[in-house]
Amino acid sequence: MPLVRVEILIDEFTTRETRRITVGRRHLYVTDPMGGMADFRWWLQRVTERIQRTAP
């Protein structure tokens, strides 16, 4: 699923675009599942508690 952008939730009504996932913050992901069809979807995750590496 193509990722369009990631934003940090600043408060209940404000977000700011970011390029980094930060522990202790909530992130809003905007995706374009149909790839160019302008049918964007968003997903707001809970507070990031840790970042874990995955196997290559």
KANOR-V367381 format. One record per backbone hydrogen bond with DSSP energy under -1.0 kcal/mol. NH is the residue of the N-H (numbers start at 1). CO is the residue of the C=O. If there is no record, write none. Layout:
nh:NH co:CO
nh:NH co:CO
This chain:
nh:4 co:30
nh:5 co:30
nh:7 co:28
nh:8 co:16
nh:9 co:26
nh:10 co:14
nh:11 co:14
nh:16 co:8
nh:18 co:6
nh:24 co:48
nh:25 co:22
nh:28 co:7
nh:29 co:43
nh:30 co:5
nh:31 co:41
nh:32 co:2
nh:35 co:32
nh:41 co:31
nh:43 co:29
nh:45 co:27
nh:48 co:25
